[in-house]
């Protein structure tokens, strides 16, 4: 049986801008240093890894194919002088 996806808590964050008041129940996630945000994102990543585990060989194959087309000597995009 698969684990259920993580569910983000809902904390109303009220913002008023130009006279328009908005409530964002997931606004708390904007704080990247909040331990709850970090824990939730780690849970999302774990869930995604579990759900896509059967695709690991395909993911590796696609990644290797993409890397094979990249020149390792490219340092930056070409630009016109003067």
HTML snippet that shows the backbone in 3Dmol.js (N, CA, C, O; Angstrom):
<script src="https://3Dmol.org/build/3Dmol-min.js"></script>
<div id="view" style="width:600px;height:400px;position:relative"></div>
<script>
const pdb = `
ATOM      1  N   UNK A   1       0.835  -1.185   0.000  1.00  0.00           N
ATOM      2  CA  UNK A   1       0.000   0.000   0.000  1.00  0.00           C
ATOM      3  C   UNK A   1       0.881   1.250   0.000  1.00  0.00           C
ATOM      4  O   UNK A   1       1.900   1.310   0.688  1.00  0.00           O
ATOM      5  N   UNK A   2       0.476   2.221  -0.767  1.00  0.00           N
ATOM      6  CA  UNK A   2       1.250   3.453  -0.876  1.00  0.00           C
ATOM      7  C   UNK A   2       0.929   4.392   0.280  1.00  0.00           C
ATOM      8  O   UNK A   2      -0.184   4.413   0.807  1.00  0.00           O
ATOM      9  N   UNK A   3       1.939   5.165   0.655  1.00  0.00           N
ATOM     10  CA  UNK A   3       1.726   6.193   1.661  1.00  0.00           C
ATOM     11  C   UNK A   3       0.898   7.316   1.055  1.00  0.00           C
ATOM     12  O   UNK A   3       1.044   7.621  -0.129  1.00  0.00           O
ATOM     13  N   UNK A   4       0.033   7.933   1.846  1.00  0.00           N
ATOM     14  CA  UNK A   4      -0.744   9.057   1.311  1.00  0.00           C
ATOM     15  C   UNK A   4       0.152  10.281   1.124  1.00  0.00           C
ATOM     16  O   UNK A   4       1.174  10.414   1.797  1.00  0.00           O
ATOM     17  N   UNK A   5      -0.228  11.169   0.215  1.00  0.00           N
ATOM     18  CA  UNK A   5       0.584  12.375   0.021  1.00  0.00           C
ATOM     19  C   UNK A   5       0.523  13.258   1.256  1.00  0.00           C
ATOM     20  O   UNK A   5      -0.469  13.238   1.985  1.00  0.00           O
ATOM     21  N   UNK A   6       1.568  14.031   1.498  1.00  0.00           N
ATOM     22  CA  UNK A   6       1.533  14.946   2.634  1.00  0.00           C
ATOM     23  C   UNK A   6       0.487  16.031   2.401  1.00  0.00           C
ATOM     24  O   UNK A   6       0.238  16.440   1.267  1.00  0.00           O
ATOM     25  N   UNK A   7      -0.111  16.482   3.478  1.00  0.00           N
ATOM     26  CA  UNK A   7      -1.126  17.527   3.394  1.00  0.00           C
ATOM     27  C   UNK A   7      -0.597  18.753   4.133  1.00  0.00           C
ATOM     28  O   UNK A   7      -0.252  18.685   5.313  1.00  0.00           O
ATOM     29  N   UNK A   8      -0.541  19.857   3.426  1.00  0.00           N
ATOM     30  CA  UNK A   8      -0.037  21.092   4.026  1.00  0.00           C
ATOM     31  C   UNK A   8      -1.076  21.667   4.979  1.00  0.00           C
ATOM     32  O   UNK A   8      -2.278  21.646   4.710  1.00  0.00           O
ATOM     33  N   UNK A   9      -0.580  22.178   6.094  1.00  0.00           N
ATOM     34  CA  UNK A   9      -1.489  22.822   7.035  1.00  0.00           C
ATOM     35  C   UNK A   9      -1.999  24.121   6.411  1.00  0.00           C
ATOM     36  O   UNK A   9      -1.361  24.693   5.528  1.00  0.00           O
ATOM     37  N   UNK A  10      -3.145  24.568   6.880  1.00  0.00           N
ATOM     38  CA  UNK A  10      -3.738  25.808   6.387  1.00  0.00           C
ATOM     39  C   UNK A  10      -3.658  26.858   7.487  1.00  0.00           C
ATOM     40  O   UNK A  10      -4.256  26.713   8.553  1.00  0.00           O
ATOM     41  N   UNK A  11      -2.915  27.908   7.207  1.00  0.00           N
ATOM     42  CA  UNK A  11      -2.775  29.024   8.135  1.00  0.00           C
ATOM     43  C   UNK A  11      -3.096  30.287   7.343  1.00  0.00           C
ATOM     44  O   UNK A  11      -2.299  30.701   6.502  1.00  0.00           O
ATOM     45  N   UNK A  12      -4.239  30.901   7.594  1.00  0.00           N
ATOM     46  CA  UNK A  12      -4.609  32.091   6.819  1.00  0.00           C
ATOM     47  C   UNK A  12      -3.600  33.227   7.001  1.00  0.00           C
ATOM     48  O   UNK A  12      -3.313  33.644   8.123  1.00  0.00           O
ATOM     49  N   UNK A  13      -3.075  33.715   5.889  1.00  0.00           N
ATOM     50  CA  UNK A  13      -2.188  34.871   5.883  1.00  0.00           C
ATOM     51  C   UNK A  13      -2.921  35.950   5.090  1.00  0.00           C
ATOM     52  O   UNK A  13      -3.155  35.801   3.891  1.00  0.00           O
ATOM     53  N   UNK A  14      -3.278  37.030   5.767  1.00  0.00           N
ATOM     54  CA  UNK A  14      -4.048  38.101   5.143  1.00  0.00           C
ATOM     55  C   UNK A  14      -3.101  39.201   4.675  1.00  0.00           C
ATOM     56  O   UNK A  14      -2.258  39.678   5.434  1.00  0.00           O
ATOM     57  N   UNK A  15      -3.255  39.596   3.409  1.00  0.00           N
ATOM     58  CA  UNK A  15      -2.439  40.640   2.810  1.00  0.00           C
ATOM     59  C   UNK A  15      -3.360  41.659   2.158  1.00  0.00           C
ATOM     60  O   UNK A  15      -4.302  41.296   1.453  1.00  0.00           O
ATOM     61  N   UNK A  16      -3.085  42.930   2.397  1.00  0.00           N
ATOM     62  CA  UNK A  16      -3.847  43.994   1.739  1.00  0.00           C
ATOM     63  C   UNK A  16      -2.887  44.785   0.870  1.00  0.00           C
ATOM     64  O   UNK A  16      -1.866  45.282   1.344  1.00  0.00           O
ATOM     65  N   UNK A  17      -3.225  44.896  -0.403  1.00  0.00           N
ATOM     66  CA  UNK A  17      -2.385  45.596  -1.362  1.00  0.00           C
ATOM     67  C   UNK A  17      -3.296  46.414  -2.269  1.00  0.00           C
ATOM     68  O   UNK A  17      -4.188  45.865  -2.916  1.00  0.00           O
ATOM     69  N   UNK A  18      -3.075  47.707  -2.316  1.00  0.00           N
ATOM     70  CA  UNK A  18      -3.869  48.617  -3.141  1.00  0.00           C
ATOM     71  C   UNK A  18      -5.362  48.510  -2.814  1.00  0.00           C
ATOM     72  O   UNK A  18      -6.207  48.572  -3.707  1.00  0.00           O
ATOM     73  N   UNK A  19      -5.670  48.352  -1.537  1.00  0.00           N
ATOM     74  CA  UNK A  19      -7.063  48.287  -1.101  1.00  0.00           C
ATOM     75  C   UNK A  19      -7.717  46.931  -1.319  1.00  0.00           C
ATOM     76  O   UNK A  19      -8.891  46.756  -0.992  1.00  0.00           O
ATOM     77  N   UNK A  20      -6.992  45.984  -1.857  1.00  0.00           N
ATOM     78  CA  UNK A  20      -7.527  44.637  -2.111  1.00  0.00           C
ATOM     79  C   UNK A  20      -6.986  43.698  -1.044  1.00  0.00           C
ATOM     80  O   UNK A  20      -5.774  43.514  -0.933  1.00  0.00           O
ATOM     81  N   UNK A  21      -7.867  43.110  -0.267  1.00  0.00           N
ATOM     82  CA  UNK A  21      -7.461  42.192   0.792  1.00  0.00           C
ATOM     83  C   UNK A  21      -7.591  40.761   0.298  1.00  0.00           C
ATOM     84  O   UNK A  21      -8.622  40.358  -0.241  1.00  0.00           O
ATOM     85  N   UNK A  22      -6.526  40.011   0.495  1.00  0.00           N
ATOM     86  CA  UNK A  22      -6.502  38.606   0.059  1.00  0.00           C
ATOM     87  C   UNK A  22      -6.094  37.719   1.219  1.00  0.00           C
ATOM     88  O   UNK A  22      -5.294  38.108   2.070  1.00  0.00           O
ATOM     89  N   UNK A  23      -6.653  36.534   1.239  1.00  0.00           N
ATOM     90  CA  UNK A  23      -6.293  35.541   2.247  1.00  0.00           C
ATOM     91  C   UNK A  23      -5.665  34.348   1.540  1.00  0.00           C
ATOM     92  O   UNK A  23      -6.272  33.735   0.661  1.00  0.00           O
ATOM     93  N   UNK A  24      -4.450  34.036   1.937  1.00  0.00           N
ATOM     94  CA  UNK A  24      -3.729  32.897   1.363  1.00  0.00           C
ATOM     95  C   UNK A  24      -3.485  31.897   2.480  1.00  0.00           C
ATOM     96  O   UNK A  24      -2.702  32.151   3.395  1.00  0.00           O
ATOM     97  N   UNK A  25      -4.155  30.766   2.398  1.00  0.00           N
ATOM     98  CA  UNK A  25      -4.027  29.754   3.452  1.00  0.00           C
ATOM     99  C   UNK A  25      -2.687  29.035   3.428  1.00  0.00           C
ATOM    100  O   UNK A  25      -2.336  28.338   4.381  1.00  0.00           O
ATOM    101  N   UNK A  26      -1.943  29.199   2.351  1.00  0.00           N
ATOM    102  CA  UNK A  26      -0.636  28.557   2.242  1.00  0.00           C
ATOM    103  C   UNK A  26       0.498  29.577   2.191  1.00  0.00           C
ATOM    104  O   UNK A  26       1.627  29.235   1.838  1.00  0.00           O
ATOM    105  N   UNK A  27       0.206  30.807   2.536  1.00  0.00           N
ATOM    106  CA  UNK A  27       1.196  31.870   2.529  1.00  0.00           C
ATOM    107  C   UNK A  27       2.345  31.632   3.494  1.00  0.00           C
ATOM    108  O   UNK A  27       3.434  32.178   3.318  1.00  0.00           O
ATOM    109  N   UNK A  28       2.106  30.824   4.505  1.00  0.00           N
ATOM    110  CA  UNK A  28       3.157  30.519   5.482  1.00  0.00           C
ATOM    111  C   UNK A  28       4.350  29.833   4.826  1.00  0.00           C
ATOM    112  O   UNK A  28       5.457  29.865   5.364  1.00  0.00           O
ATOM    113  N   UNK A  29       4.133  29.211   3.663  1.00  0.00           N
ATOM    114  CA  UNK A  29       5.220  28.503   2.988  1.00  0.00           C
ATOM    115  C   UNK A  29       6.233  29.437   2.346  1.00  0.00           C
ATOM    116  O   UNK A  29       7.283  28.985   1.889  1.00  0.00           O
ATOM    117  N   UNK A  30       5.938  30.727   2.304  1.00  0.00           N
ATOM    118  CA  UNK A  30       6.888  31.676   1.715  1.00  0.00           C
ATOM    119  C   UNK A  30       8.126  31.855   2.583  1.00  0.00           C
ATOM    120  O   UNK A  30       9.177  32.270   2.094  1.00  0.00           O
ATOM    121  N   UNK A  31       8.005  31.545   3.854  1.00  0.00           N
ATOM    122  CA  UNK A  31       9.141  31.681   4.777  1.00  0.00           C
ATOM    123  C   UNK A  31      10.027  30.450   4.648  1.00  0.00           C
ATOM    124  O   UNK A  31       9.744  29.407   5.237  1.00  0.00           O
ATOM    125  N   UNK A  32      11.090  30.576   3.882  1.00  0.00           N
ATOM    126  CA  UNK A  32      11.968  29.441   3.592  1.00  0.00           C
ATOM    127  C   UNK A  32      12.784  28.983   4.791  1.00  0.00           C
ATOM    128  O   UNK A  32      13.349  27.889   4.773  1.00  0.00           O
ATOM    129  N   UNK A  33      12.852  29.805   5.833  1.00  0.00           N
ATOM    130  CA  UNK A  33      13.615  29.408   7.020  1.00  0.00           C
ATOM    131  C   UNK A  33      12.730  28.782   8.091  1.00  0.00           C
ATOM    132  O   UNK A  33      13.232  28.327   9.118  1.00  0.00           O
ATOM    133  N   UNK A  34      11.411  28.753   7.862  1.00  0.00           N
ATOM    134  CA  UNK A  34      10.473  28.165   8.826  1.00  0.00           C
ATOM    135  C   UNK A  34      10.658  26.642   8.848  1.00  0.00           C
ATOM    136  O   UNK A  34      10.576  26.003   7.799  1.00  0.00           O
ATOM    137  N   UNK A  35      10.905  26.053  10.019  1.00  0.00           N
ATOM    138  CA  UNK A  35      11.088  24.599  10.097  1.00  0.00           C
ATOM    139  C   UNK A  35       9.875  23.822   9.564  1.00  0.00           C
ATOM    140  O   UNK A  35      10.034  22.728   9.022  1.00  0.00           O
ATOM    141  N   UNK A  36       8.664  24.381   9.715  1.00  0.00           N
ATOM    142  CA  UNK A  36       7.474  23.707   9.187  1.00  0.00           C
ATOM    143  C   UNK A  36       7.493  23.671   7.665  1.00  0.00           C
ATOM    144  O   UNK A  36       7.095  22.675   7.062  1.00  0.00           O
ATOM    145  N   UNK A  37       7.951  24.746   7.043  1.00  0.00           N
ATOM    146  CA  UNK A  37       8.050  24.790   5.584  1.00  0.00           C
ATOM    147  C   UNK A  37       9.058  23.760   5.099  1.00  0.00           C
ATOM    148  O   UNK A  37       8.791  23.010   4.160  1.00  0.00           O
ATOM    149  N   UNK A  38      10.204  23.728   5.738  1.00  0.00           N
ATOM    150  CA  UNK A  38      11.254  22.785   5.355  1.00  0.00           C
ATOM    151  C   UNK A  38      10.770  21.341   5.526  1.00  0.00           C
ATOM    152  O   UNK A  38      10.989  20.503   4.652  1.00  0.00           O
ATOM    153  N   UNK A  39      10.114  21.058   6.650  1.00  0.00           N
ATOM    154  CA  UNK A  39       9.602  19.702   6.901  1.00  0.00           C
ATOM    155  C   UNK A  39       8.562  19.312   5.863  1.00  0.00           C
ATOM    156  O   UNK A  39       8.562  18.180   5.379  1.00  0.00           O
ATOM    157  N   UNK A  40       7.674  20.243   5.517  1.00  0.00           N
ATOM    158  CA  UNK A  40       6.642  19.929   4.526  1.00  0.00           C
ATOM    159  C   UNK A  40       7.274  19.644   3.160  1.00  0.00           C
ATOM    160  O   UNK A  40       6.905  18.677   2.494  1.00  0.00           O
ATOM    161  N   UNK A  41       8.225  20.486   2.745  1.00  0.00           N
ATOM    162  CA  UNK A  41       8.864  20.278   1.449  1.00  0.00           C
ATOM    163  C   UNK A  41       9.658  18.973   1.411  1.00  0.00           C
ATOM    164  O   UNK A  41       9.691  18.295   0.384  1.00  0.00           O
ATOM    165  N   UNK A  42      10.295  18.622   2.526  1.00  0.00           N
ATOM    166  CA  UNK A  42      10.994  17.336   2.583  1.00  0.00           C
ATOM    167  C   UNK A  42      10.012  16.182   2.464  1.00  0.00           C
ATOM    168  O   UNK A  42      10.309  15.179   1.815  1.00  0.00           O
ATOM    169  N   UNK A  43       8.842  16.313   3.085  1.00  0.00           N
ATOM    170  CA  UNK A  43       7.812  15.271   2.978  1.00  0.00           C
ATOM    171  C   UNK A  43       7.304  15.168   1.543  1.00  0.00           C
ATOM    172  O   UNK A  43       7.070  14.065   1.049  1.00  0.00           O
ATOM    173  N   UNK A  44       7.131  16.305   0.869  1.00  0.00           N
ATOM    174  CA  UNK A  44       6.712  16.303  -0.541  1.00  0.00           C
ATOM    175  C   UNK A  44       7.766  15.603  -1.405  1.00  0.00           C
ATOM    176  O   UNK A  44       7.430  14.796  -2.270  1.00  0.00           O
ATOM    177  N   UNK A  45       9.029  15.916  -1.166  1.00  0.00           N
ATOM    178  CA  UNK A  45      10.103  15.300  -1.945  1.00  0.00           C
ATOM    179  C   UNK A  45      10.162  13.799  -1.715  1.00  0.00           C
ATOM    180  O   UNK A  45      10.348  13.033  -2.660  1.00  0.00           O
ATOM    181  N   UNK A  46      10.006  13.373  -0.472  1.00  0.00           N
ATOM    182  CA  UNK A  46      10.008  11.944  -0.159  1.00  0.00           C
ATOM    183  C   UNK A  46       8.856  11.242  -0.861  1.00  0.00           C
ATOM    184  O   UNK A  46       9.024  10.163  -1.429  1.00  0.00           O
ATOM    185  N   UNK A  47       7.684  11.867  -0.816  1.00  0.00           N
ATOM    186  CA  UNK A  47       6.508  11.294  -1.470  1.00  0.00           C
ATOM    187  C   UNK A  47       6.737  11.188  -2.984  1.00  0.00           C
ATOM    188  O   UNK A  47       6.429  10.162  -3.590  1.00  0.00           O
ATOM    189  N   UNK A  48       7.279  12.251  -3.589  1.00  0.00           N
ATOM    190  CA  UNK A  48       7.542  12.227  -5.029  1.00  0.00           C
ATOM    191  C   UNK A  48       8.545  11.132  -5.380  1.00  0.00           C
ATOM    192  O   UNK A  48       8.379  10.437  -6.382  1.00  0.00           O
ATOM    193  N   UNK A  49       9.583  10.975  -4.559  1.00  0.00           N
ATOM    194  CA  UNK A  49      10.570   9.921  -4.803  1.00  0.00           C
ATOM    195  C   UNK A  49       9.928   8.537  -4.728  1.00  0.00           C
ATOM    196  O   UNK A  49      10.234   7.661  -5.536  1.00  0.00           O
ATOM    197  N   UNK A  50       9.036   8.345  -3.753  1.00  0.00           N
ATOM    198  CA  UNK A  50       8.357   7.054  -3.611  1.00  0.00           C
ATOM    199  C   UNK A  50       7.455   6.774  -4.818  1.00  0.00           C
ATOM    200  O   UNK A  50       7.417   5.654  -5.328  1.00  0.00           O
ATOM    201  N   UNK A  51       6.734   7.800  -5.264  1.00  0.00           N
ATOM    202  CA  UNK A  51       5.788   7.614  -6.356  1.00  0.00           C
ATOM    203  C   UNK A  51       6.474   7.403  -7.704  1.00  0.00           C
ATOM    204  O   UNK A  51       5.935   6.722  -8.576  1.00  0.00           O
ATOM    205  N   UNK A  52       7.650   7.980  -7.875  1.00  0.00           N
ATOM    206  CA  UNK A  52       8.351   7.861  -9.155  1.00  0.00           C
ATOM    207  C   UNK A  52       9.476   6.830  -9.124  1.00  0.00           C
ATOM    208  O   UNK A  52      10.236   6.721 -10.086  1.00  0.00           O
ATOM    209  N   UNK A  53       9.589   6.085  -8.050  1.00  0.00           N
ATOM    210  CA  UNK A  53      10.651   5.073  -7.943  1.00  0.00           C
ATOM    211  C   UNK A  53      10.641   4.093  -9.119  1.00  0.00           C
ATOM    212  O   UNK A  53      11.712   3.733  -9.608  1.00  0.00           O
ATOM    213  N   UNK A  54       9.466   3.647  -9.593  1.00  0.00           N
ATOM    214  CA  UNK A  54       9.486   2.728 -10.738  1.00  0.00           C
ATOM    215  C   UNK A  54      10.050   3.353 -12.013  1.00  0.00           C
ATOM    216  O   UNK A  54      10.384   2.634 -12.955  1.00  0.00           O
ATOM    217  N   UNK A  55      10.158   4.670 -12.055  1.00  0.00           N
ATOM    218  CA  UNK A  55      10.660   5.352 -13.238  1.00  0.00           C
ATOM    219  C   UNK A  55      12.149   5.683 -13.153  1.00  0.00           C
ATOM    220  O   UNK A  55      12.682   6.374 -14.021  1.00  0.00           O
ATOM    221  N   UNK A  56      12.814   5.197 -12.123  1.00  0.00           N
ATOM    222  CA  UNK A  56      14.217   5.552 -11.900  1.00  0.00           C
ATOM    223  C   UNK A  56      15.116   5.208 -13.089  1.00  0.00           C
ATOM    224  O   UNK A  56      15.980   6.003 -13.457  1.00  0.00           O
ATOM    225  N   UNK A  57      14.925   4.047 -13.685  1.00  0.00           N
ATOM    226  CA  UNK A  57      15.779   3.672 -14.819  1.00  0.00           C
ATOM    227  C   UNK A  57      15.523   4.593 -16.008  1.00  0.00           C
ATOM    228  O   UNK A  57      16.460   4.945 -16.725  1.00  0.00           O
ATOM    229  N   UNK A  58      14.270   4.987 -16.228  1.00  0.00           N
ATOM    230  CA  UNK A  58      13.954   5.917 -17.306  1.00  0.00           C
ATOM    231  C   UNK A  58      14.542   7.298 -17.010  1.00  0.00           C
ATOM    232  O   UNK A  58      15.084   7.949 -17.903  1.00  0.00           O
ATOM    233  N   UNK A  59      14.436   7.736 -15.773  1.00  0.00           N
ATOM    234  CA  UNK A  59      14.982   9.033 -15.375  1.00  0.00           C
ATOM    235  C   UNK A  59      16.493   9.069 -15.627  1.00  0.00           C
ATOM    236  O   UNK A  59      17.019  10.051 -16.151  1.00  0.00           O
ATOM    237  N   UNK A  60      17.175   8.000 -15.254  1.00  0.00           N
ATOM    238  CA  UNK A  60      18.622   7.915 -15.464  1.00  0.00           C
ATOM    239  C   UNK A  60      18.950   7.920 -16.951  1.00  0.00           C
ATOM    240  O   UNK A  60      19.890   8.588 -17.381  1.00  0.00           O
ATOM    241  N   UNK A  61      18.180   7.179 -17.734  1.00  0.00           N
ATOM    242  CA  UNK A  61      18.405   7.104 -19.177  1.00  0.00           C
ATOM    243  C   UNK A  61      18.221   8.476 -19.828  1.00  0.00           C
ATOM    244  O   UNK A  61      19.038   8.880 -20.656  1.00  0.00           O
ATOM    245  N   UNK A  62      17.166   9.188 -19.465  1.00  0.00           N
ATOM    246  CA  UNK A  62      16.908  10.522 -20.033  1.00  0.00           C
ATOM    247  C   UNK A  62      18.005  11.492 -19.612  1.00  0.00           C
ATOM    248  O   UNK A  62      18.497  12.267 -20.431  1.00  0.00           O
ATOM    249  N   UNK A  63      18.387  11.453 -18.346  1.00  0.00           N
ATOM    250  CA  UNK A  63      19.449  12.334 -17.851  1.00  0.00           C
ATOM    251  C   UNK A  63      20.750  12.085 -18.604  1.00  0.00           C
ATOM    252  O   UNK A  63      21.403  13.027 -19.051  1.00  0.00           O
ATOM    253  N   UNK A  64      21.124  10.819 -18.743  1.00  0.00           N
ATOM    254  CA  UNK A  64      22.359  10.479 -19.453  1.00  0.00           C
ATOM    255  C   UNK A  64      22.303  10.939 -20.906  1.00  0.00           C
ATOM    256  O   UNK A  64      23.303  11.399 -21.457  1.00  0.00           O
ATOM    257  N   UNK A  65      21.132  10.813 -21.523  1.00  0.00           N
ATOM    258  CA  UNK A  65      20.969  11.265 -22.909  1.00  0.00           C
ATOM    259  C   UNK A  65      21.153  12.778 -23.003  1.00  0.00           C
ATOM    260  O   UNK A  65      21.813  13.261 -23.923  1.00  0.00           O
ATOM    261  N   UNK A  66      20.589  13.519 -22.078  1.00  0.00           N
ATOM    262  CA  UNK A  66      20.728  14.980 -22.090  1.00  0.00           C
ATOM    263  C   UNK A  66      22.182  15.389 -21.890  1.00  0.00           C
ATOM    264  O   UNK A  66      22.689  16.267 -22.588  1.00  0.00           O
ATOM    265  N   UNK A  67      22.840  14.757 -20.944  1.00  0.00           N
ATOM    266  CA  UNK A  67      24.240  15.078 -20.659  1.00  0.00           C
ATOM    267  C   UNK A  67      25.131  14.770 -21.866  1.00  0.00           C
ATOM    268  O   UNK A  67      26.115  15.468 -22.107  1.00  0.00           O
ATOM    269  N   UNK A  68      24.787  13.735 -22.615  1.00  0.00           N
ATOM    270  CA  UNK A  68      25.622  13.362 -23.767  1.00  0.00           C
ATOM    271  C   UNK A  68      25.606  14.425 -24.862  1.00  0.00           C
ATOM    272  O   UNK A  68      26.487  14.431 -25.721  1.00  0.00           O
ATOM    273  N   UNK A  69      24.631  15.315 -24.848  1.00  0.00           N
ATOM    274  CA  UNK A  69      24.529  16.364 -25.868  1.00  0.00           C
ATOM    275  C   UNK A  69      25.106  17.697 -25.414  1.00  0.00           C
ATOM    276  O   UNK A  69      25.065  18.670 -26.168  1.00  0.00           O
ATOM    277  N   UNK A  70      25.631  17.763 -24.225  1.00  0.00           N
ATOM    278  CA  UNK A  70      26.180  19.007 -23.697  1.00  0.00           C
ATOM    279  C   UNK A  70      27.700  18.980 -23.816  1.00  0.00           C
ATOM    280  O   UNK A  70      28.356  18.050 -23.347  1.00  0.00           O
ATOM    281  N   UNK A  71      28.241  20.002 -24.441  1.00  0.00           N
ATOM    282  CA  UNK A  71      29.691  20.107 -24.545  1.00  0.00           C
ATOM    283  C   UNK A  71      30.226  20.577 -23.202  1.00  0.00           C
ATOM    284  O   UNK A  71      29.793  21.600 -22.673  1.00  0.00           O
ATOM    285  N   UNK A  72      31.160  19.831 -22.662  1.00  0.00           N
ATOM    286  CA  UNK A  72      31.722  20.191 -21.363  1.00  0.00           C
ATOM    287  C   UNK A  72      32.662  21.375 -21.439  1.00  0.00           C
ATOM    288  O   UNK A  72      33.047  21.928 -20.409  1.00  0.00           O
ATOM    289  N   UNK A  73      33.038  21.774 -22.650  1.00  0.00           N
ATOM    290  CA  UNK A  73      33.950  22.908 -22.793  1.00  0.00           C
ATOM    291  C   UNK A  73      33.195  24.236 -22.836  1.00  0.00           C
ATOM    292  O   UNK A  73      33.819  25.295 -22.765  1.00  0.00           O
ATOM    293  N   UNK A  74      31.874  24.203 -22.950  1.00  0.00           N
ATOM    294  CA  UNK A  74      31.092  25.434 -22.959  1.00  0.00           C
ATOM    295  C   UNK A  74      31.164  26.087 -21.597  1.00  0.00           C
ATOM    296  O   UNK A  74      30.801  25.487 -20.586  1.00  0.00           O
ATOM    297  N   UNK A  75      31.642  27.336 -21.580  1.00  0.00           N
ATOM    298  CA  UNK A  75      31.758  28.062 -20.328  1.00  0.00           C
ATOM    299  C   UNK A  75      30.615  29.069 -20.207  1.00  0.00           C
ATOM    300  O   UNK A  75      30.038  29.237 -19.133  1.00  0.00           O
ATOM    301  N   UNK A  76      30.299  29.727 -21.300  1.00  0.00           N
ATOM    302  CA  UNK A  76      29.201  30.700 -21.298  1.00  0.00           C
ATOM    303  C   UNK A  76      28.619  30.803 -22.691  1.00  0.00           C
ATOM    304  O   UNK A  76      29.153  30.240 -23.647  1.00  0.00           O
ATOM    305  N   UNK A  77      27.539  31.516 -22.795  1.00  0.00           N
ATOM    306  CA  UNK A  77      26.916  31.722 -24.102  1.00  0.00           C
ATOM    307  C   UNK A  77      27.792  32.645 -24.932  1.00  0.00           C
ATOM    308  O   UNK A  77      28.416  33.560 -24.396  1.00  0.00           O
ATOM    309  N   UNK A  78      27.842  32.411 -26.238  1.00  0.00           N
ATOM    310  CA  UNK A  78      28.637  33.287 -27.089  1.00  0.00           C
ATOM    311  C   UNK A  78      28.049  34.698 -27.093  1.00  0.00           C
ATOM    312  O   UNK A  78      26.834  34.876 -26.995  1.00  0.00           O
ATOM    313  N   UNK A  79      28.916  35.688 -27.207  1.00  0.00           N
ATOM    314  CA  UNK A  79      28.460  37.071 -27.276  1.00  0.00           C
ATOM    315  C   UNK A  79      29.302  37.823 -28.291  1.00  0.00           C
ATOM    316  O   UNK A  79      30.459  37.486 -28.539  1.00  0.00           O
ATOM    317  N   UNK A  80      28.689  38.862 -28.881  1.00  0.00           N
ATOM    318  CA  UNK A  80      29.361  39.645 -29.898  1.00  0.00           C
ATOM    319  C   UNK A  80      30.300  40.655 -29.240  1.00  0.00           C
ATOM    320  O   UNK A  80      29.934  41.300 -28.257  1.00  0.00           O
ATOM    321  N   UNK A  81      31.506  40.789 -29.783  1.00  0.00           N
ATOM    322  CA  UNK A  81      32.470  41.744 -29.244  1.00  0.00           C
ATOM    323  C   UNK A  81      32.289  43.090 -29.928  1.00  0.00           C
ATOM    324  O   UNK A  81      31.959  43.167 -31.112  1.00  0.00           O
ATOM    325  N   UNK A  82      32.507  44.126 -29.171  1.00  0.00           N
ATOM    326  CA  UNK A  82      32.421  45.512 -29.640  1.00  0.00           C
ATOM    327  C   UNK A  82      31.071  45.751 -30.225  1.00  0.00           C
ATOM    328  O   UNK A  82      30.784  46.857 -30.681  1.00  0.00           O
TER     329      UNK A  82
END
`;
const viewer = $3Dmol.createViewer("view");
viewer.addModel(pdb, "pdb");
viewer.setStyle({}, {cartoon: {color: "spectrum"}});
viewer.zoomTo();
viewer.render();
</script>
